[in-house]
Amino acid sequence: MAPVIDERSKESSTPTPTTTKTDIKKEVNFDFSFQHLEEIIDHSIFVVSIDSNQRLSDIKISGGGLHTIVSSENSIQLMSPIVNRDKQILFTITVTNANGKSVTKESSIKVTTYDHDLDAYRELSPRNIDKHRTKDYAVFNFGFDSIQTNETYTKTLCYPKPTDCSERDGTFTSDMHNSQTGDFNGDGWEDLVVSWAVFPHTLPSENTHSTVQIYLNDGTGRLFKDNTIYENGSPPSRHMSYRLVVADFNNDGIDDIFSGSQILMERIPGGGYIKEHEPHVLLLSNSIGSMTDASHLIENRFENFAHDASAGDINQDGYIDIFAGRQLFLNQSGKAFTDISKYLPVEWQQYSQKYPYLMSSLVDDFNNDGFDDVIAFWADNQPSQDPSYAEILLSNGTDQIAEWKVQTLPEGFFGPGRTKFNYAVASDIDLDGDLDIALAATRAEPYYVGRHIQLLMNDGQGNFTDESLNRLGHQKRSANHQDPAVASDCEQHGEGVLYVRDMNNDGYVDLVDQTGSYPKVGMCPGVRIYLNNGLGFFKEDIQSELSWVSGAQIATYDSNFWLSVRNPTQIKIQRAIPIDLDKKNNIDFVSQVFAGSFENVRFLYEIISLTKSD
């Protein structure tokens, strides 16, 4: 039995009023006693039980950062605050009887941080913790997972172009590059899946692999890694798993996972590649409550490099199909995924200078005919007289894909052949009943410099107009910070995931843009939030103040690495994904932090929203 504080009040010394012989009752002094746990972990629910000699009308708790969940006649349910260190908090209990008389008493409870089996990695330095909690968010559940890499490479690295080669040795790193949410065990709580990317991805590695890792929600908002969710006891591993799609592929009511595989393309100095193909990843929920590795169900799964991944119902049979790496896989009732790429436009099927690989893709119903269309955002090409444009394969009200027509989309912000369509997402941005497109683009040259969001608005028939300037305004992040003639606030990397999510509970989809960030003074934050006014016009949220952890604050890994950073406390939030962790207040986040050291450790942690918008 858990220890409890049990307070029994002494009999009151208040004088009893004098009575006459006609008095038949003697007034009873109002008092109460209470009981609750002595210790509890942060952001957890506990109960204060009340025992009184009279009927009660109200119980209130104040102080200590405690949040009331619900109260009854003889008890009150509370949520403990989020703390950075174990802390004894004081609070008051005010109890009111049916006659309106109130009595107040004091108590205390020890609130401890949630402990993980990660040795000392969870420990944060007591220095510079002012950004761990703001008026809007609090750092929580720090270190629910850590990824450590110390494998070195000695081969010549050629990247981003086969001619950009370096003989400098280095260490592989892992990154929370692509992340999505879903309910992977059917308990009604939002879980997280991360495809851990490995860099440099153009060199082979022996021990450092990209995994598709699931983190389950325990029902209190805490994420944890439990590999029993996989039928074989471990997550799928590839050289480079990349884009993620979460959908119910087998129609059992539980979310499944697809991740496109970037094959190993080792670049040879002077040109050429050494290619090693690997299958895409498909995880399907099964009857025993775990996930089965069903990658073998995908036909011709070794064919192509997949920087993209998308899914939708191509033939209106009720099963979600998959499009990745210019291949279209038809879902056969969740039992097989047949390659029907031969029905796609001929130009799409084979690699060419105009149609290289896909950067991003979408599968959804953009013309409202009941059949999901296919959008291909082709990779950048060198400027030419015939550059590649993003294209939509528009359905004609039938499942005869070979008869669908191709239309071009508006050109990329940085120009044809110079724009990397890094990430795309479909949503009804302006609430007019059709799906629009939000595009996160960056430069091909200089490589991945700048970030620009394009808004392509749909007329309901699958015809799109670029209304970015009108709906988002000027975007300073798109500046070329490598050009000495261009003024820029900070360096902005163009790689990352774009999310649509209602961040402030007003019923409108907002934009959350997640990009890479670097340990440099003046670095742009890795997360930007753009709020929708309800008509599809956005303004950056500059009122909400995010919280984060700096790598210099991890006690175990305060190393010489951070001595090279002039002001590491200014390093802002890195990659983060919006997620509803605790079903309270506004949307929360999961983020990562890099602890500078030889081992290249990245820690995952949560950021809990403390406010609820009206």
N, C-alpha and C positions, 0 to 999 in steps of 0.2 A: 504494500500500500504506500502510495506517494505521501511524503510528509506534508502536513497542512498546518496553517496557522489557525488556531482555534481560540477565539477570544470570547470568554464568558464574562459579562459585566457583573460587577458587584451590585448588590441592592442599593438603590439610591438613598441618600441621606436627606433628600428634600423633605421638609416637614409635611405631615399629613394634615389637611384642613380639619378643623374642629367640626364635629357633627352633633346634631341634636338627637333626641330620642326617636324622632320621626325618620331619621336616616335609615334606609334599609340596605344601602350599598356603600362600600368604602372605595374611594377612588384608587385605582391601581396605577402606579407610575409606569410610563411608557419607556421601554428599553429594548435592546436587541443585542444579540451576539452574532458573530460571523465566522465563516470557515472558508479557506481557499488554499491552494498549493503554496508551498514556500518558494518554489523555484520553477521556472518555465523558460523554454527557448523563445527567442524573439519571433514576432509575427505569428504567434500561435494563440489559440483560443483556450481560455480557462474560465471557470465559474466561481463566483462568490455566492455562497449560500447564506441566507439570513434566517435566524431563529428569533422569534419575538413573542412576547406575551400578549400582543394585540394584533388585530387585523391590519395589514399594511396596504397602502395605496400607491406607493412609489419608492423606487430605489434608484439612486444616482451615484455615479463614480466620477470624481474629478481629479485632475493632476496626473503626473507620471507618464503622459503620452498614451494612456490607455484609451482604446476606442470601444464604445458600447456596441455590441452586436444586437442583442435582444434582452429584454428583462421581463420577468414574471412577478407574481406576488411575493415569492420568497427566494428569488435568486436573480442574478444578472450575469449574462454571458459577455465576456470581454476579449478583445484582441490586444496582445502585448505589443509594445512598440518595437521598431527596428533599432538595434543598437550596434555600435562598432566594437565595443568591448563589453564584457560582463559587467552588469550594473545593478545596484540595488535602487529601486525606484519607490518613492513615497506617493501615496494617494489617500484620498478621503472617501468615506462611505457615508452618504446621507440617506436616512430611511425616514419615510413619512407614514404616519398611521392614518386610519380612516377619518379621524377627526381633524386632520391637517397639522398635527404636531410633528415636528422633525427633530431627529437626533443625529449628530454627526460624530464619526469616529475616524481615527487615523490607522493606516496599516501600511505595509510595505511588502514587496515581492522582488526576488532576485530574477533578473532577466539575463539569460546567457545567449551568446551567439551559437548558431547551429554548428556542430562539430563534424568535420569530414575526416575520413581516413586517408589523408594526404600529408601526413607528417606535419611539418611546420609550414607547408606551402600556403596554407590559408591565412597565415599570420600577416597582418598589415602593420607597417610601421606606424607608431603613434604620431609621426610627423606629417604635416600637410594633409590633413584629413578633412579640410573645410569643404571639399567638393564631394564628400561621401554622402552628404545630406543637404538638400536644398528645400525651399518651400514647397516644391512640387514632387520631388523624387528622393529616394534613399537607396544607397547601395545595400544589397542583400544577398545572402547565400553565396558569399564569395568563395570561389574555388570548388564549386560543385563538380568540376572536372578540370584536369590540367593535361596539356599535350606537351611532351618533352621530346626534342630531337637533338641528337649530338652526332649524327652520321655525317661524315665529311665527304666531299667529292674532290677529285684531282683531275678529272677530265676537262678538256677545253670547253668552255661554255660559250655557245653562240646564240645570242638572244638580244633583241627581239628578231633580228634578221639573221639569216645564215651567215652573212658577212660581218656581223657585229660580234667578234670573238674575243674572248679574254682567257689568258692562261692563269689567272688568279684562282687559287684554291678557295674553297668555302665550305659552309655547313648548310645542309638542307634545313628548311623551315616548314612549319605547318601553319595554316591560317583558316579561320572560320569564314571561308570565302563565300560559300553559298549556304543559306539556311532557310528553312520553311517551317511552318507550324501545321499541326494536325492532331487528331485524337487517334493514337495508334493502339490503344487497348480498350477503347469503347467505354471508358468510365465517365465521359462527359467533361473532362478537363483537357485544356490545351497543352499538348506536348511539343517538343522541339526535335527537329532533325537537322544535322549539320553534315555536309560533305566536306570533310577536312581536306583542303587543297595542299599540295606539296610543291615547294619551289626550291630550285629551278625544275620545272616540269619537263624540260627538254633533255634531261640527263637521267640515266637509269639509277635506281637506288636499290639497295638490298634489304634494308630494315625499315626505312621510312616510307610508309604507304598511306594512301588516301582511303579513309574509311567513311562509310555512311553510318553515322552514329546517331542513335535515338536517345533522347533524354526524356524520361517520363515525369509527369506531374503527380506528386503524392496527394493531391487534394487540398493542400494548404498553401499552394503557390510555390513549393520547393521542387526544383528539378533535380533529378538524380539519374546516374547511369546504372542500369541493371541489364546486363547482357542476356539474362534469361528471356528477354523479349524476342531474341532470335532463336529459332528452333534448334540451330546447331550450336548455340552458345556464344557466338561471336559475330561482329558486324562484317558485311562484305568489304573486301579490300581490293583496291585497284592501284595502278600506277597513278591515275588522276581521275577520280570521280568529280563531276563538275555540276552542271545545272540540275536542280531538283524539281520534280513535279509530285505533288501530293494529291491523290484522287482515289476514289473507291473503284479500283479496276475489276474486282470480282463481285461487286454488288452485294456484299454481306453487311453493309452498314458501318464498316470500320475503315479508316483511311489506310491506303497503301502508299508505296513510295517507288518512284522511278528516278534514276540518276543516269544521265548520259556519260559515257566514258570517253575521255580524251586519250587516244592511243599514245603510246610513247613514240615520239618523233624526235629522235636524237639527231641533232644537226651536225653535219660534218664540216669542218673548216674548209672554206672554198666553195661550198655548195653541196647539196645532196642530203639525204636523210637515211637513218636506220629506223625502220618502223616495226613496232611490236603491237599487234592488235589485241584488245581485251574486250570482253562483252560488256554491254550496258548492265546496270544493276536494276533488278526488279524484286521488291519485297512485297509479298502478299500476306494478308492476315489469314490465319487458319482457324480450325475449329477448337484448338486447345488453348487459344488466347495468346499465341506468339506469332512471329513473322517468319514465313518461309522464304528462303532464297529461291525465287522462281526465274532467275535470269535465263535459264536454259529454255524457257518457253518462248523466247523471242527469236524468230527466224532470222537468219543472216545477221546475227548480232555482232559479228566480228568485222563488218564491212567498213564502216566509216568513222572518222573522227567526229565527235559530237561536242561542240562548244555550246550548243543550244539544247533545249528539251521543252516540249509542250505536249498538251493532251486535250482531246475533245472527242465528241461523238460524230464521226465522219458520215456514217450510214444510217443514223437515227435508229439504231437497234437497242438503245438503252445501255450499251457498254462503252466505256471510255477507251478511245484509241490513242496511239502514241506517235508523235513525230519528233525525230531527232537525227541530226547528221544527214540531212536530206533523204531520210528513209521514213516511210509511212507504214506503221504496223497496225493491222486491223485486229481488234480484240475479239477473239472467238469465245465469248461467254466466260472469260477469265481463265480459260484452259490452254490457250495458245494465242500468240500474237504473230499473225501472218504478214510477211513483207509484201505490200502491194505498191511499192514505189514505181513499178512499171507503168502505172496509170497517171503518174504525175507528169507535168510538162517535160518534154524531152530535155530542154535546157537545164532543168533542175537536177536531172538524174546523174549527170557526169560532171566531174570537175573541169573547169575551164578558167581562162583568165577573167572573163566577165562574171562567171558564176563559180567563185572559189568555195570555201566552206561557209557555213551559216554562223553568224554571230549570235543571233537570237531568233526565236520563232514564236508564233501564236496559233492556236487552234480554237476557234470559237465562232458563234453564229453572228456575223457582222451585217448580214442583209436580211435577217429575220425570216428566213424561209424554212427553219427547222433543222437545217443541215449545217454543221460546223465548217467554216471556211479555214483555209490555211494561209498564213502569212510567213514569208521568208525574208528575213533581214540579212542580206548577204554581207560577207566580210568586206572590208575595205579593199580597194584595188588601186594601183597607181593611176593617177589622173591620165585619162585617155580620151579619145574621141567617142568611145562607146563605154562609158562607165556603167557599173551595176547600180540599180536602184532597188529599194525594198519593193516587194511585189506581193499581191494577194491573189490566191487562187479562189475565185468566187463561185460558190455553189449555184446551181440553177434549179433548185427545188427537187432534185433527184439525187440518188447516190451514184450516178454515172460520172465518176471523177474525171475520166478522160475527156468529158464534154464540158467541164467547167472552164471558165475563162480567166485569163491572167490580166490584172490591172496593176499599174505602178502606183506607189504611194508617194507623197511629197518627199523631196530630197532631204538628206540629212543636213543638220545645222552647219556643219563644217564643210559641206559641199560634196558632190558625187565623187566617189573614189577617195575621199579624205575623211569620211565619217565612220567611226566604229559604233554601230548600234549595239551598245554593250548590254542593255537589258530592256525588255519590253513587257508590258502588262496591260491587259484589257479590263475596262470597267466603264460603267455608265457614269461618267464624270459629271455631266450636266443634268442628269435625271430626266432625260427626254425619252427614255425607253429603248435606246440602242447603245451598243458598246463602242466606246471610244478607246483610244490608245494613248498611253503614257510611255514615252521613250526616253531612256537615259543614254545619252550619246557622249562620245569623247573623240579625241583626234587620233588619226592614224600617224600623223607626223606633225610635231614631236609626239613620240609614242605615248599614248594614254595621258596626255596632258590636258587638263581642263575637264569639266563636267557640265553638260547642258541637258535640261529636260525639255523634250518636245511634246506638245499636246496635239494630237491628231483627232479632230472632231468628225464624227460620223453623221452623214445625212439620213441614215436609216436604211440606205441601199448598198452600203459598203463603199461609198465614195468618201474620201477623207480630205480635210483641209487643215493645214498647219495654222493653229491659232495660238501658238506658244507666247508670242510677244504680247498679245492682248490679254491672255488669261494668266500668265505668270510674270510678265514684265521682264525687265532687264536682269540677266543672271550674271553676277560678277564672277561666279565660279567657272564660267566658260573661258576666262582670260588665259592667254598663253603666257604663263609666268616665267617661261624660259627665255622669252624675248626681252632683252634689257630695255627696249623702248616701250614696253607695256607695263603700266602700273597695276599691281595686284596686291590684294590684302595678304594672301598666303598661297602656299603651294597646294593645288588641288589635283589629286590623282583621279583618273576617270573610270576606274574599275569598281564595280559594286552592284548590289541588288536594289531594285526599286520596288517598294511595296505600296499597295493601296489599303488603307485601313481608316476606320472612323476613330480618330485619336481623342476626340473631345465629346463623344456621346451626343452629337447633335443630329445624327442620322445621315450625314453626308460623308462621302469617301474623301479622305485626305491623302496626301502623298508623303511617304517617308523614304528618303533617299540615303542609302548606306554606301559609303565609299571607303577606300583605304586611307590611312593616315600614317604620318611618320613622326618619329621623335625629334622634331625640330621646332625651334621657336617660331611662332607665327603660323604654325600649322592650322589648317582649317579643321573644324570638327568633323568626325567621321559620320555624323548623323545630322540631317536637315529635315525639318518638318514643315510642310506647306498645308495650310488649312483652307478648306473649301467653304465658300460663302453660301453654298446651296445651289448656285447657278453654274458651277464649273469654273469660277474665278478664284485664284489662290493668292494667299499672302504667306510669307514665311513666318512661322511662329517664333517670335522673339521674346514672348512673355514667359513661356514655360522654361524653367531652368533645369536642365538635366544634371544628374550626378554621375560620377565616374571614379575610377581608380587609376592612378598613374603607376607605371612600372617601378618608378623610383620609391614607391611606398611599400613595396613588398620586402619585408625585412630580410628574408633569407637570400634575396637576390639583389641587395644593394651592392653593386660591384663597380669596378672601374668603368664599365660601360656607361654608367650614368654620369660619371665625371666628365665625359665628353659632351654632354648635353648642357648647354649654358644655363637653362632654367627648366628642368624637367617637370616642375610643378605646373607649368603652363600647358603641358600636353593634355589635350582634351580627349573626349570620348572617342574610342576607336569604333570598329565595326559593331553594329548592333541591329537586332531584329525586333520589331514590335510584336508583342504577344500578351494575351490576357492570362496572366498567371494565377491570380487569386479571385477573379470575378468581382473585384471591388474597384471603385474609383475609375480613373482613366486607364488607357492601355499602358502596359508595362514594357520593359525591354530586357533582352539578354545581350550582354556585350562580352568582349574579350579584352585582356590586357597582356602586354608582352613584358616579361621580366628579363631585362637585359643581363645576359650571362652567356657563357659558352654553351650551355645546354639548350638555349632557345626554348624557354618555357612560356607557354601561353595558358592563362587561366580564364575560365569562364565564370561569370557572375551575373546576378540578376539586378535589375533596377526597378524598384517597385514604385508605382504612382501613389502619391499621398493625397491627391485632390480629385474631386469629381466635378466635372463641368455641368452646368445647368442645361 
